[in-house]
Amino acid sequence: MIDAIQSQLVRLSNAEDGLFLQRFFKTGPGQYGEGDRFRGIRVPVLRRLSRAHPDIPLELAEQLLHSAYHEDRFLALLILMRKYANADETGRAGIYTLYLDNTRFINNWDLVDVSAEHIVGAHLSDKSREPLYQLARSCSLWQRRIAILATFHFIKRGRIDETLRISGMLLTDKEDLIHKAVGWMLREAGKRDMQREEAFLSAHYRQMPRTMLRYAIEKFPQDKRLSYLKGTVSPGIHKRRI
């Protein structure tokens, strides 16, 4: 089955698109996606392909996740997400474990962003959130991004505590891809509870990387955005608990 899937991926490949994607995902020396290889297959095509293989065994999905090609790994994650959504509790636990055992292959921002909330966030919805804090403390950029993106599952259900706590842990992170992810999740948290987002920002915005702050305040009214960017917001202006 894995050979048949990869044969399909070869037939769907586009060399010109592959070169574009290699540049877009920063695969050059010293860049975050260094050495990654692309077939040149667009996401809607991969989503359709994932729906065509609902019965692939977990071990074969894991084998696909180990591929040197980015699109193969993306497809593997789409398959795992669909399997997770349709599994019983035992099956979900197995997929969650497989995911965390293979984070070294979930090694670009789109791979994290498409999957973390649907597997890690979903699995921890009614469990201890300690695994998220372990991921947030990791030396791996991708594990840290998984930690904050997994909280999107909670945000969509009106629960933003983990987002705020993990954002606090990542305030001084050196990686731009973490700055963007944290700012994005803070912005999404603010859509559900603006007072708590602003309480967090008023306490921390002076130490936040500029990119993180800009993402977090992107939807604020212009005058309020400028107040944060100019550093004129009082840290004590919002009394509600963070």
ROSE-4610 file (N, C-alpha, C; in Angstrom, 1 decimal, always signed):
// ROSE-4610
residu = [M/M/M/I/I/I/D/D/D/A/A/A/I/I/I/Q/Q/Q/S/S/S/Q/Q/Q/L/L/L/V/V/V/R/R/R/L/L/L/S/S/S/N/N/N/A/A/A/E/E/E/D/D/D/G/G/G/L/L/L/F/F/F/L/L/L/Q/Q/Q/R/R/R/F/F/F/F/F/F/K/K/K/T/T/T/G/G/G/P/P/P/G/G/G/Q/Q/Q/Y/Y/Y/G/G/G/E/E/E/G/G/G/D/D/D/R/R/R/F/F/F/R/R/R/G/G/G/I/I/I/R/R/R/V/V/V/P/P/P/V/V/V/L/L/L/R/R/R/R/R/R/L/L/L/S/S/S/R/R/R/A/A/A/H/H/H/P/P/P/D/D/D/I/I/I/P/P/P/L/L/L/E/E/E/L/L/L/A/A/A/E/E/E/Q/Q/Q/L/L/L/L/L/L/H/H/H/S/S/S/A/A/A/Y/Y/Y/H/H/H/E/E/E/D/D/D/R/R/R/F/F/F/L/L/L/A/A/A/L/L/L/L/L/L/I/I/I/L/L/L/M/M/M/R/R/R/K/K/K/Y/Y/Y/A/A/A/N/N/N/A/A/A/D/D/D/E/E/E/T/T/T/G/G/G/R/R/R/A/A/A/G/G/G/I/I/I/Y/Y/Y/T/T/T/L/L/L/Y/Y/Y/L/L/L/D/D/D/N/N/N/T/T/T/R/R/R/F/F/F/I/I/I/N/N/N/N/N/N/W/W/W/D/D/D/L/L/L/V/V/V/D/D/D/V/V/V/S/S/S/A/A/A/E/E/E/H/H/H/I/I/I/V/V/V/G/G/G/A/A/A/H/H/H/L/L/L/S/S/S/D/D/D/K/K/K/S/S/S/R/R/R/E/E/E/P/P/P/L/L/L/Y/Y/Y/Q/Q/Q/L/L/L/A/A/A/R/R/R/S/S/S/C/C/C/S/S/S/L/L/L/W/W/W/Q/Q/Q/R/R/R/R/R/R/I/I/I/A/A/A/I/I/I/L/L/L/A/A/A/T/T/T/F/F/F/H/H/H/F/F/F/I/I/I/K/K/K/R/R/R/G/G/G/R/R/R/I/I/I/D/D/D/E/E/E/T/T/T/L/L/L/R/R/R/I/I/I/S/S/S/G/G/G/M/M/M/L/L/L/L/L/L/T/T/T/D/D/D/K/K/K/E/E/E/D/D/D/L/L/L/I/I/I/H/H/H/K/K/K/A/A/A/V/V/V/G/G/G/W/W/W/M/M/M/L/L/L/R/R/R/E/E/E/A/A/A/G/G/G/K/K/K/R/R/R/D/D/D/M/M/M/Q/Q/Q/R/R/R/E/E/E/E/E/E/A/A/A/F/F/F/L/L/L/S/S/S/A/A/A/H/H/H/Y/Y/Y/R/R/R/Q/Q/Q/M/M/M/P/P/P/R/R/R/T/T/T/M/M/M/L/L/L/R/R/R/Y/Y/Y/A/A/A/I/I/I/E/E/E/K/K/K/F/F/F/P/P/P/Q/Q/Q/D/D/D/K/K/K/R/R/R/L/L/L/S/S/S/Y/Y/Y/L/L/L/K/K/K/G/G/G/T/T/T/V/V/V/S/S/S/P/P/P/G/G/G/I/I/I/H/H/H/K/K/K/R/R/R/R/R/R/I/I/I]
num = [1/1/1/2/2/2/3/3/3/4/4/4/5/5/5/6/6/6/7/7/7/8/8/8/9/9/9/10/10/10/11/11/11/12/12/12/13/13/13/14/14/14/15/15/15/16/16/16/17/17/17/18/18/18/19/19/19/20/20/20/21/21/21/22/22/22/23/23/23/24/24/24/25/25/25/26/26/26/27/27/27/28/28/28/29/29/29/30/30/30/31/31/31/32/32/32/33/33/33/34/34/34/35/35/35/36/36/36/37/37/37/38/38/38/39/39/39/40/40/40/41/41/41/42/42/42/43/43/43/44/44/44/45/45/45/46/46/46/47/47/47/48/48/48/49/49/49/50/50/50/51/51/51/52/52/52/53/53/53/54/54/54/55/55/55/56/56/56/57/57/57/58/58/58/59/59/59/60/60/60/61/61/61/62/62/62/63/63/63/64/64/64/65/65/65/66/66/66/67/67/67/68/68/68/69/69/69/70/70/70/71/71/71/72/72/72/73/73/73/74/74/74/75/75/75/76/76/76/77/77/77/78/78/78/79/79/79/80/80/80/81/81/81/82/82/82/83/83/83/84/84/84/85/85/85/86/86/86/87/87/87/88/88/88/89/89/89/90/90/90/91/91/91/92/92/92/93/93/93/94/94/94/95/95/95/96/96/96/97/97/97/98/98/98/99/99/99/100/100/100/101/101/101/102/102/102/103/103/103/104/104/104/105/105/105/106/106/106/107/107/107/108/108/108/109/109/109/110/110/110/111/111/111/112/112/112/113/113/113/114/114/114/115/115/115/116/116/116/117/117/117/118/118/118/119/119/119/120/120/120/121/121/121/122/122/122/123/123/123/124/124/124/125/125/125/126/126/126/127/127/127/128/128/128/129/129/129/130/130/130/131/131/131/132/132/132/133/133/133/134/134/134/135/135/135/136/136/136/137/137/137/138/138/138/139/139/139/140/140/140/141/141/141/142/142/142/143/143/143/144/144/144/145/145/145/146/146/146/147/147/147/148/148/148/149/149/149/150/150/150/151/151/151/152/152/152/153/153/153/154/154/154/155/155/155/156/156/156/157/157/157/158/158/158/159/159/159/160/160/160/161/161/161/162/162/162/163/163/163/164/164/164/165/165/165/166/166/166/167/167/167/168/168/168/169/169/169/170/170/170/171/171/171/172/172/172/173/173/173/174/174/174/175/175/175/176/176/176/177/177/177/178/178/178/179/179/179/180/180/180/181/181/181/182/182/182/183/183/183/184/184/184/185/185/185/186/186/186/187/187/187/188/188/188/189/189/189/190/190/190/191/191/191/192/192/192/193/193/193/194/194/194/195/195/195/196/196/196/197/197/197/198/198/198/199/199/199/200/200/200/201/201/201/202/202/202/203/203/203/204/204/204/205/205/205/206/206/206/207/207/207/208/208/208/209/209/209/210/210/210/211/211/211/212/212/212/213/213/213/214/214/214/215/215/215/216/216/216/217/217/217/218/218/218/219/219/219/220/220/220/221/221/221/222/222/222/223/223/223/224/224/224/225/225/225/226/226/226/227/227/227/228/228/228/229/229/229/230/230/230/231/231/231/232/232/232/233/233/233/234/234/234/235/235/235/236/236/236/237/237/237/238/238/238/239/239/239/240/240/240/241/241/241/242/242/242]
x = [+0.8/+0.0/+0.8/+1.9/+2.8/+3.4/+3.8/+4.4/+3.3/+2.1/+1.0/+0.8/+0.8/+0.6/+1.8/+3.0/+4.1/+4.2/+3.7/+3.6/+2.6/+1.5/+0.5/+1.2/+2.0/+2.6/+3.6/+4.3/+5.3/+4.5/+3.4/+2.6/+2.0/+1.7/+1.2/+2.2/+3.5/+4.5/+4.7/+5.1/+5.4/+6.7/+7.7/+9.1/+9.1/+8.4/+8.5/+7.9/+6.7/+6.1/+7.0/+7.7/+8.6/+9.8/+10.3/+11.4/+10.8/+9.6/+9.0/+8.8/+8.3/+8.0/+9.3/+10.4/+11.7/+12.2/+11.9/+12.3/+11.3/+10.1/+9.0/+9.2/+9.6/+9.7/+11.2/+12.0/+13.3/+14.2/+14.5/+15.2/+16.7/+17.2/+18.6/+19.5/+20.8/+21.7/+21.5/+21.4/+21.2/+19.7/+18.8/+17.5/+16.7/+15.5/+14.7/+14.3/+14.2/+13.8/+14.9/+16.1/+17.3/+17.2/+17.4/+17.5/+16.2/+15.1/+13.8/+13.6/+12.9/+12.7/+11.2/+10.8/+9.4/+9.2/+8.0/+7.6/+6.8/+6.3/+5.5/+4.0/+3.4/+2.0/+1.3/+0.2/-0.5/-1.4/-1.7/-2.5/-3.8/-4.7/-6.0/-5.8/-4.8/-4.6/-4.3/-3.4/-3.1/-4.3/-5.1/-6.3/-7.2/-7.4/-8.2/-7.6/-6.3/-5.6/-5.7/-5.7/-5.9/-7.2/-8.3/-9.6/-9.7/-8.8/-8.8/-8.2/-7.5/-6.8/-7.2/-8.4/-8.9/-8.4/-8.1/-7.8/-6.3/-5.5/-4.0/-3.7/-2.9/-2.5/-1.6/-1.6/-0.8/+0.7/+1.2/+2.6/+3.0/+2.1/+2.4/+2.3/+1.3/+1.2/+2.5/+3.0/+4.3/+5.4/+5.5/+6.5/+6.4/+5.2/+5.1/+5.6/+5.3/+5.8/+7.3/+8.0/+9.5/+10.1/+9.2/+9.7/+10.6/+11.5/+12.3/+11.6/+10.4/+9.6/+8.6/+8.5/+7.6/+6.1/+5.7/+4.3/+3.9/+4.9/+4.6/+4.3/+5.1/+4.9/+3.5/+3.2/+2.0/+0.8/+0.9/-0.2/-0.3/+0.8/+0.8/+0.0/+0.3/-0.4/-1.9/-2.2/-3.7/-4.4/-3.7/-4.2/-4.4/-3.3/-3.4/-4.5/-4.7/-5.8/-7.1/-7.3/-8.6/-8.8/-7.7/-7.8/-8.1/-7.5/-7.7/-9.2/-9.7/-11.1/-12.1/-11.7/-12.7/-12.3/-11.3/-10.8/-11.5/-11.5/-11.9/-10.8/-11.0/-10.0/-8.7/-8.7/-7.4/-6.7/-7.4/-6.8/-6.3/-7.0/-6.5/-5.2/-5.2/-4.0/-2.8/-3.0/-1.9/-1.4/-2.4/-2.0/-1.3/-1.8/-1.1/+0.3/+0.5/+1.9/+2.8/+2.2/+3.0/+3.4/+2.5/+2.8/+3.9/+3.9/+4.9/+6.2/+6.2/+7.4/+8.1/+7.4/+7.9/+8.0/+8.1/+8.1/+9.3/+10.3/+11.5/+11.1/+10.1/+9.6/+8.5/+8.0/+7.0/+7.8/+8.5/+9.6/+9.5/+8.3/+8.1/+6.8/+6.7/+5.5/+4.2/+4.1/+2.8/+2.4/+3.4/+3.2/+2.7/+3.3/+2.8/+1.4/+1.2/+0.0/-1.2/-1.1/-2.2/-2.6/-1.7/-2.0/-2.0/-1.3/-1.1/-2.4/-3.3/-4.5/-5.4/-5.3/-6.3/-5.8/-4.6/-4.1/-3.6/-2.7/-2.1/-3.2/-3.7/-4.7/-5.9/-6.4/-7.6/-7.4/-6.3/-6.0/-5.9/-5.4/-5.2/-6.4/-7.4/-8.6/-9.2/-9.2/-9.7/-8.7/-7.4/-6.3/-5.4/-4.3/-3.3/-2.7/-2.4/-1.7/-0.2/+0.3/+1.7/+2.5/+2.1/+2.9/+3.1/+2.2/+2.3/+3.5/+3.6/+4.6/+6.0/+6.0/+7.3/+7.7/+6.7/+7.1/+7.5/+6.9/+7.2/+8.6/+9.1/+10.5/+11.5/+11.1/+12.0/+13.0/+14.2/+15.2/+14.8/+13.8/+13.3/+12.3/+12.6/+11.7/+10.3/+10.3/+9.1/+8.2/+8.9/+8.1/+7.5/+8.3/+7.7/+6.6/+6.7/+5.5/+4.3/+4.6/+3.5/+2.8/+3.5/+3.0/+2.0/+2.4/+1.5/+0.3/+0.6/-0.5/-1.5/-1.1/-2.0/-3.1/-2.8/-3.8/-4.9/-4.8/-5.8/-7.1/-6.9/-8.1/-8.8/-8.1/-8.8/-9.4/-8.7/-9.2/-10.5/-10.7/-11.9/-13.1/-12.8/-13.8/-13.9/-13.3/-13.4/-12.5/-11.5/-10.6/-9.2/-8.7/-7.5/-6.4/-6.6/-5.6/-4.3/-4.3/-3.0/-2.3/-3.1/-2.5/-1.7/-2.3/-1.7/-0.4/-0.5/+0.6/+1.8/+1.5/+2.6/+3.1/+2.3/+2.8/+3.8/+3.4/+4.4/+5.7/+5.7/+6.9/+7.8/+7.1/+7.8/+8.1/+7.8/+8.0/+9.4/+10.4/+11.8/+12.4/+11.6/+12.1/+12.8/+13.9/+14.7/+14.2/+13.3/+12.9/+11.7/+11.8/+10.8/+9.5/+9.7/+8.5/+7.7/+8.4/+7.7/+7.0/+7.7/+7.1/+5.7/+5.7/+4.5/+3.4/+3.8/+2.8/+2.2/+3.0/+2.5/+1.6/+2.0/+1.2/-0.1/-0.1/-1.3/-2.3/-1.8/-2.6/-3.2/-2.4/-2.9/-4.0/-3.8/-4.9/-6.2/-6.0/-7.2/-7.8/-7.0/-7.5/-8.3/-7.8/-8.5/-9.9/-10.1/-11.4/-12.5/-12.0/-12.9/-12.9/-11.8/-11.8/-10.8/-11.3/-10.4/-9.8/-10.6/-10.1/-8.8/-8.9/-7.8/-6.6/-6.8/-5.7/-5.0/-5.8/-5.2/-4.5/-5.1/-4.4/-3.0/-2.9/-1.6/-0.7/-1.2/-0.4/+0.1/-0.8/-0.4/+0.7/+0.7/+1.8/+3.1/+3.0/+4.2/+4.6/+3.9/+4.1/+5.5/+6.0/+7.3/+8.5/+8.3/+9.4/+9.1/+7.9/+7.6/+8.4/+8.9/+9.4/+8.4/+8.9/+8.0/+7.1/+7.6/+6.7/+5.6/+5.9/+4.8/+3.8/+4.2/+3.2/+2.4/+3.0/+2.2/+1.2/+1.5/+0.5/-0.6/-0.2/-1.2/-2.3/-1.8/-2.7/-3.2/-3.0/-3.3/-4.8/-5.7/-7.1/-7.6/-6.7/-7.1/-7.4/-8.2/-8.4/-7.0/-6.9/-5.6/-5.0/-5.8/-5.3/-4.7/-5.4/-4.9/-3.7/-3.6/-2.4/-1.2/-1.4/-0.3/+0.1/-0.8/-0.4/+0.5/+0.2/+1.1/+2.4/+2.4/+3.6/+4.5/+3.9/+4.7/+5.1/+4.5/+4.9/+4.2/+3.0/+2.3/+1.1/+1.0/-0.1/+0.4/-0.4/-0.1/-0.2/+0.8/+0.8/-0.4/-0.9/-1.9/-3.3/-3.5/-4.7/-5.8/-5.5/-6.4/-6.4/-7.4/-7.4/-7.8/-8.5/-8.9/-7.7/-7.9/-6.8/-6.4/-5.1/-4.6/-4.9]
y = [-1.2/+0.0/+1.3/+1.3/+2.5/+2.7/+1.7/+1.9/+2.5/+2.0/+2.6/+4.0/+4.4/+5.8/+6.7/+6.2/+7.0/+7.0/+6.0/+6.1/+7.2/+7.3/+8.4/+9.7/+9.8/+11.1/+11.5/+10.5/+10.8/+11.3/+10.6/+11.1/+12.5/+12.9/+14.2/+15.3/+14.9/+15.9/+16.9/+18.1/+19.1/+19.8/+19.6/+20.0/+21.5/+22.3/+23.8/+24.2/+23.6/+23.9/+23.5/+22.4/+21.9/+22.9/+23.5/+24.5/+25.7/+26.1/+27.3/+27.0/+25.8/+25.4/+25.3/+24.8/+24.8/+26.2/+27.1/+28.5/+29.1/+28.8/+29.3/+28.8/+27.5/+26.9/+26.9/+27.8/+28.1/+26.9/+26.2/+25.0/+25.1/+26.3/+26.6/+26.3/+26.3/+26.1/+27.1/+26.6/+27.5/+27.9/+27.7/+28.1/+27.0/+27.4/+26.5/+25.2/+25.2/+23.9/+23.3/+23.6/+23.1/+21.7/+21.5/+20.1/+19.4/+20.1/+19.5/+19.4/+18.3/+18.1/+18.2/+18.7/+18.9/+18.3/+17.7/+17.1/+18.1/+19.1/+20.1/+19.8/+19.4/+19.0/+19.9/+20.5/+21.5/+20.8/+21.6/+21.0/+20.5/+21.1/+20.5/+19.1/+18.9/+17.6/+16.6/+17.0/+16.1/+15.8/+16.7/+16.5/+15.4/+15.6/+14.6/+13.2/+13.2/+11.9/+11.2/+12.0/+11.5/+10.8/+11.4/+10.8/+9.5/+9.3/+8.1/+6.9/+7.2/+6.1/+6.1/+5.9/+5.9/+4.7/+3.6/+2.3/+2.0/+2.9/+2.6/+2.3/+1.2/+0.9/+1.9/+2.0/+3.1/+2.9/+1.7/+1.5/+2.0/+1.9/+2.5/+4.0/+4.5/+6.0/+6.5/+5.8/+6.2/+6.1/+5.1/+4.9/+6.1/+6.5/+7.7/+8.9/+9.1/+10.2/+10.3/+9.2/+9.2/+9.6/+9.9/+10.1/+11.4/+11.4/+12.6/+13.7/+13.4/+14.4/+15.1/+16.3/+17.1/+16.7/+16.6/+16.3/+14.9/+14.0/+12.7/+12.8/+13.6/+13.8/+14.5/+15.5/+16.2/+15.3/+14.4/+13.5/+12.5/+12.0/+11.1/+11.8/+13.1/+13.8/+13.9/+14.2/+14.3/+12.9/+11.8/+10.5/+10.2/+10.6/+10.4/+11.2/+12.4/+13.3/+12.6/+12.1/+11.5/+10.2/+9.4/+8.2/+8.6/+9.6/+10.0/+10.4/+11.2/+11.6/+10.5/+9.4/+8.2/+7.0/+7.2/+6.1/+6.1/+4.9/+4.9/+5.4/+5.4/+6.0/+5.3/+4.0/+3.3/+3.6/+3.7/+4.1/+5.5/+6.4/+7.8/+7.9/+7.1/+7.1/+6.6/+5.6/+5.1/+6.2/+6.9/+7.9/+9.1/+9.5/+10.5/+10.2/+9.0/+8.5/+8.5/+7.9/+7.9/+9.3/+10.2/+11.6/+12.2/+12.1/+12.6/+11.9/+10.6/+9.8/+10.2/+11.0/+11.3/+12.8/+13.6/+15.0/+15.5/+14.7/+15.1/+15.1/+14.4/+14.4/+15.4/+16.0/+17.1/+18.4/+18.7/+19.6/+20.8/+21.3/+22.6/+23.2/+24.5/+25.1/+24.7/+24.4/+23.9/+22.5/+21.7/+20.3/+20.4/+21.3/+21.5/+22.1/+23.2/+23.9/+23.1/+22.2/+21.4/+20.4/+20.0/+18.7/+18.9/+19.8/+19.8/+19.9/+20.8/+21.0/+19.8/+19.1/+18.0/+16.7/+16.6/+15.3/+15.6/+16.5/+16.8/+17.5/+18.6/+19.4/+18.6/+17.9/+17.1/+16.0/+15.4/+14.3/+14.8/+15.9/+16.4/+17.3/+17.3/+18.1/+17.8/+16.5/+16.1/+15.4/+15.8/+15.1/+16.2/+15.8/+16.7/+17.4/+18.7/+19.5/+19.5/+18.7/+18.7/+18.4/+17.5/+17.3/+18.5/+19.5/+20.7/+21.5/+21.6/+22.3/+21.7/+20.4/+19.7/+20.1/+20.1/+20.5/+21.9/+22.8/+24.2/+24.4/+23.5/+23.7/+23.0/+22.4/+21.6/+22.5/+21.9/+22.7/+22.6/+21.8/+21.7/+22.8/+23.6/+24.6/+24.0/+22.9/+22.3/+21.8/+21.2/+20.8/+22.0/+23.1/+24.3/+24.9/+24.8/+25.3/+24.4/+23.1/+22.1/+22.5/+22.8/+23.2/+24.3/+25.4/+26.6/+26.3/+25.7/+25.4/+24.4/+23.5/+22.5/+23.2/+24.4/+25.1/+25.7/+25.7/+26.2/+25.3/+24.1/+23.2/+23.7/+24.2/+24.7/+26.1/+26.9/+28.3/+28.2/+27.3/+27.1/+26.7/+26.2/+25.8/+26.8/+28.0/+29.0/+28.9/+28.0/+27.9/+28.4/+29.4/+30.1/+30.0/+29.3/+29.3/+28.8/+27.6/+27.1/+28.0/+28.6/+29.5/+30.6/+31.2/+32.3/+31.8/+30.7/+30.1/+29.8/+29.1/+28.7/+29.9/+30.9/+32.2/+32.8/+32.8/+33.3/+32.6/+31.3/+30.5/+30.9/+31.3/+31.5/+32.9/+33.8/+35.2/+35.6/+34.9/+35.3/+34.3/+33.5/+32.6/+33.3/+32.7/+33.4/+33.2/+32.3/+31.9/+32.7/+33.3/+34.1/+33.2/+31.9/+31.1/+30.8/+31.0/+30.9/+32.3/+33.4/+34.7/+34.8/+34.3/+34.4/+33.5/+32.3/+31.3/+31.8/+32.3/+32.8/+34.0/+35.0/+36.1/+35.7/+34.8/+34.3/+33.7/+32.8/+32.2/+33.2/+34.2/+35.3/+36.1/+36.3/+37.0/+36.2/+34.9/+34.0/+33.9/+33.9/+33.9/+35.2/+36.3/+37.6/+37.6/+36.8/+36.8/+36.2/+35.3/+34.7/+35.5/+36.1/+36.8/+38.0/+39.1/+40.2/+40.8/+40.8/+41.4/+40.6/+39.3/+38.5/+38.6/+38.7/+38.9/+40.3/+41.3/+42.6/+42.6/+41.9/+41.8/+41.2/+40.1/+39.5/+40.5/+41.1/+42.0/+43.2/+43.8/+45.0/+44.6/+43.3/+42.9/+42.6/+42.2/+41.6/+42.3/+43.2/+43.6/+44.3/+44.9/+45.5/+44.6/+43.3/+42.3/+41.4/+41.5/+40.6/+41.0/+40.0/+40.4/+41.1/+42.0/+42.9/+42.1/+41.0/+40.2/+39.6/+39.1/+38.5/+39.5/+40.7/+41.7/+42.1/+42.3/+42.7/+41.7/+40.4/+39.4/+39.4/+39.6/+39.6/+40.7/+41.9/+43.1/+43.4/+42.5/+42.8/+43.2/+42.7/+43.1/+44.2/+44.8/+45.8/+47.1/+48.0/+49.3/+50.0/+50.8/+51.4/+52.2/+53.0/+53.8/+52.9/+51.7/+50.8/+50.1/+49.7/+49.1/+50.1/+51.3/+52.3/+52.5/+52.4/+52.5/+51.4/+50.2/+49.1/+49.2/+49.6/+49.7/+50.8/+51.9/+53.0/+52.8/+51.8/+51.6/+52.5/+52.9/+53.9/+53.3/+51.9/+51.3/+51.0/+51.4/+51.2/+49.7/+49.1/+47.7/+47.4/+48.4/+48.1/+48.5/+48.7/+49.2/+48.2/+46.9/+45.8/+45.0/+45.0/+44.4/+43.0/+42.5/+41.1/+40.2/+39.0/+38.0/+37.6/+37.3/+36.8/+35.3]
z = [+0.0/+0.0/+0.0/+0.8/+0.8/-0.5/-1.3/-2.6/-3.5/-3.4/-4.3/-4.0/-2.7/-2.4/-2.9/-2.7/-3.1/-4.7/-5.3/-6.8/-7.2/-6.5/-6.8/-6.5/-5.5/-5.2/-6.3/-6.8/-7.9/-9.1/-9.4/-10.6/-10.4/-9.2/-9.0/-8.8/-8.9/-8.6/-9.8/-9.4/-10.4/-10.0/-10.8/-10.5/-10.3/-11.1/-11.0/-9.6/-9.3/-8.0/-6.8/-7.0/-6.0/-5.7/-6.8/-6.6/-5.9/-6.2/-5.6/-4.1/-3.8/-2.4/-1.6/-2.2/-1.5/-1.1/-1.9/-1.5/-0.5/-0.7/+0.2/+1.7/+1.8/+3.1/+3.6/+3.0/+3.6/+3.8/+2.7/+2.8/+2.5/+2.4/+2.2/+3.4/+3.2/+4.3/+5.5/+6.7/+7.8/+8.0/+7.1/+7.3/+8.0/+8.5/+9.4/+8.7/+7.4/+6.7/+5.9/+6.4/+5.6/+5.2/+3.9/+3.4/+3.0/+3.4/+3.1/+1.6/+1.1/-0.3/-0.6/-1.8/-2.1/-3.5/-3.6/-4.8/-5.7/-5.0/-5.8/-5.9/-4.8/-4.7/-3.8/-4.2/-3.4/-2.4/-1.3/-0.2/-0.5/-1.3/-1.7/-2.3/-3.1/-3.7/-2.6/-1.7/-0.6/+0.3/+0.5/+1.3/+0.6/-0.7/-1.5/-1.4/-1.5/-1.4/-0.1/+1.0/+2.3/+2.5/+1.9/+2.0/+1.2/+0.3/-0.5/+0.2/+1.3/+2.0/+3.5/+3.8/+5.2/+6.0/+5.3/+6.0/+6.1/+5.8/+5.9/+7.3/+7.6/+9.0/+9.5/+10.9/+11.5/+11.2/+11.1/+10.9/+9.5/+8.5/+7.2/+7.2/+7.9/+8.0/+8.7/+9.7/+10.3/+9.3/+8.5/+7.5/+6.5/+6.1/+5.2/+5.9/+7.2/+8.0/+8.0/+7.8/+7.8/+6.4/+5.5/+4.1/+4.1/+3.2/+2.9/+2.3/+1.7/+1.0/+1.9/+1.8/+2.7/+2.5/+1.2/+0.9/+1.5/+1.5/+2.0/+3.5/+4.2/+5.6/+5.9/+5.1/+5.2/+5.0/+4.0/+3.8/+5.0/+5.5/+6.6/+7.8/+8.0/+9.1/+8.9/+7.6/+7.3/+7.6/+7.2/+7.4/+8.9/+9.7/+11.2/+11.8/+11.3/+11.9/+11.6/+10.4/+10.1/+10.9/+11.1/+11.9/+13.3/+13.8/+15.2/+15.4/+14.5/+14.7/+14.7/+14.1/+14.0/+14.9/+15.7/+16.6/+17.9/+18.6/+20.0/+20.9/+22.2/+23.1/+23.0/+22.9/+22.8/+21.5/+20.4/+19.1/+19.1/+19.8/+19.9/+20.7/+21.7/+22.6/+21.7/+20.9/+20.1/+19.1/+18.5/+17.5/+18.1/+19.3/+20.0/+20.4/+20.8/+21.2/+20.0/+18.9/+17.6/+17.2/+17.3/+16.9/+17.7/+19.1/+19.9/+19.7/+19.4/+19.2/+17.8/+17.0/+15.7/+15.4/+16.4/+16.2/+15.4/+15.3/+14.5/+13.0/+12.6/+11.3/+11.0/+12.1/+11.9/+12.0/+11.0/+11.1/+10.1/+10.0/+9.4/+9.9/+9.8/+10.4/+9.9/+8.6/+8.1/+8.6/+8.8/+9.3/+10.8/+11.5/+12.9/+12.9/+12.1/+12.2/+11.7/+10.8/+10.3/+11.3/+12.2/+12.9/+14.5/+15.0/+16.5/+17.3/+16.8/+17.6/+17.5/+16.3/+16.1/+16.7/+17.1/+17.7/+19.1/+19.3/+20.7/+21.5/+20.9/+21.7/+22.0/+21.0/+21.1/+22.2/+22.2/+23.1/+24.6/+24.7/+26.1/+26.6/+25.8/+26.2/+27.5/+27.9/+29.2/+30.0/+29.8/+30.5/+31.0/+31.8/+32.2/+31.1/+31.3/+30.2/+30.4/+31.3/+31.5/+30.3/+29.4/+28.2/+27.4/+27.4/+26.6/+27.2/+28.6/+29.2/+28.9/+28.9/+28.5/+27.1/+26.2/+24.8/+24.7/+25.5/+25.5/+26.0/+26.9/+27.4/+26.5/+25.4/+24.6/+23.9/+23.6/+22.7/+21.3/+20.9/+19.5/+19.2/+18.2/+17.7/+17.4/+16.8/+16.3/+17.5/+18.5/+19.7/+20.4/+20.5/+21.1/+20.3/+19.0/+18.2/+18.4/+18.5/+18.7/+20.0/+21.0/+22.3/+22.2/+21.6/+21.5/+20.5/+19.4/+18.4/+18.9/+19.8/+20.3/+21.1/+21.7/+22.5/+21.6/+20.3/+19.5/+19.7/+20.0/+20.3/+21.4/+22.5/+23.7/+23.4/+22.7/+22.3/+21.7/+20.7/+19.9/+20.8/+22.0/+23.0/+24.1/+24.0/+24.9/+26.1/+26.0/+27.2/+26.7/+27.4/+27.0/+28.0/+29.1/+30.2/+29.7/+29.0/+28.5/+27.5/+26.7/+25.7/+26.4/+27.4/+28.2/+28.9/+29.5/+30.3/+29.4/+28.3/+27.4/+26.7/+26.4/+25.8/+26.8/+28.1/+29.0/+29.1/+28.9/+28.8/+27.6/+26.5/+25.3/+24.9/+25.9/+25.6/+25.2/+25.7/+25.4/+24.4/+23.7/+22.7/+21.6/+21.1/+20.1/+18.6/+18.4/+17.1/+16.5/+15.4/+14.7/+14.5/+14.2/+14.0/+15.3/+16.4/+17.7/+18.0/+17.7/+17.9/+17.1/+15.9/+15.1/+15.6/+16.0/+16.6/+17.9/+18.8/+20.0/+19.8/+18.9/+18.6/+18.0/+17.1/+16.5/+17.5/+18.4/+19.4/+20.4/+20.7/+21.6/+20.9/+19.6/+18.9/+18.9/+18.7/+18.7/+20.1/+21.1/+22.5/+22.7/+22.2/+22.4/+21.8/+20.7/+20.1/+21.0/+22.0/+22.9/+24.2/+24.6/+25.9/+25.7/+25.2/+25.0/+26.2/+27.3/+28.6/+29.1/+29.0/+29.5/+28.5/+27.2/+26.3/+26.6/+26.8/+27.1/+28.5/+29.4/+30.7/+30.6/+29.8/+29.5/+28.7/+27.7/+26.9/+27.8/+28.6/+29.3/+30.3/+30.8/+31.7/+31.0/+29.8/+29.1/+27.8/+27.3/+25.9/+25.7/+26.8/+26.7/+26.5/+26.9/+26.8/+25.6/+24.9/+23.8/+22.6/+21.8/+20.5/+19.7/+18.8/+18.1/+17.2/+16.6/+15.7/+16.5/+17.6/+18.5/+18.9/+19.2/+19.6/+18.4/+17.3/+16.1/+15.7/+15.8/+15.5/+16.5/+17.8/+18.9/+18.8/+18.3/+18.3/+16.9/+16.0/+14.6/+14.4/+15.2/+15.0/+15.9/+16.7/+17.6/+16.8/+17.3/+16.6/+16.5/+15.5/+15.2/+16.3/+17.1/+18.2/+19.3/+19.5/+20.5/+20.1/+18.8/+18.3/+18.5/+18.1/+18.2/+19.7/+20.6/+22.0/+22.4/+22.0/+22.3/+21.6/+20.4/+19.6/+20.1/+20.6/+21.1/+22.6/+23.2/+24.6/+25.6/+25.3/+26.2/+26.9/+26.9/+27.6/+29.1/+30.0/+31.4/+31.8/+32.4/+32.8/+33.8/+34.5/+35.5/+35.0/+33.7/+33.2/+33.2/+33.1/+33.1/+34.4/+35.1/+36.4/+36.4/+35.4/+35.4/+35.4/+36.0/+36.1/+34.7/+34.6/+33.4/+33.3]
